[in-house]
Amino acid sequence: MNEIIDTHEKYSQLKKQHFFENTLFSFQWWILVTITVVLWMIWAVMVDKKRLNIILLVGLITSLLALIMDDIGISLNLWTYPSQLTYFVSRLYPVDVAIIPVFYMLLYQYFRAWKSYLVVLTLLSLFAIFVSEPIFSELDIYTLLRWKYWYSFPIYILMGIFVKGLVDKIERKCT
């Protein structure tokens, strides 16, 4: 166990050094800050205030699922994030607590019928794997280690189906 603790300490120091020397205030760092702030501002303007609780539930569940999936992927050394907002986390919070929840909340808000929801969910998932993830890779924000972009596609789809099914059921019971 001592070897694990020593290795983790060394890793933490290297990560901190990398953050302060290469990431903080870099182009990538500003992109992450901007994405996080702008997406939440857009959401605040667009959200249906009458359905705020149920829409926030969608955001909470998708964010929790994204955080869990990120932990699994990082722990299994499937991907890593060379650029982050802070040095003391391993996850890419702008994706897990901004991009994913905001898009799923707006999707849930605007596409209530299953058919239209699934069509738009599929289009957004395709956009994520063919446009967003490759751009984040090119910008040195996201690095694939033992993962392919298209592996994310079924995860995005299943997450959207699970969340809509669960939240619809909760909404029906509460009304």
Secondary structure, DSSP 8 states (H G I E B T S, - for coil): -HHHHHHHHHHHHHHHHHIIIIITTSHHHHHHHHHHHHHHHHHHHHS-GGGHHHHHHHHHHHHHHHHHHHHHHHHTTSEE-SS-S-SS-SS-HHIIIIIHHHHHHHHHHH--SHHHHHHHHHHHHHHIIIIIHHHHHHTTS-EESS--GGGHHHHHHHHHHHHHHHHHHHHHHH-
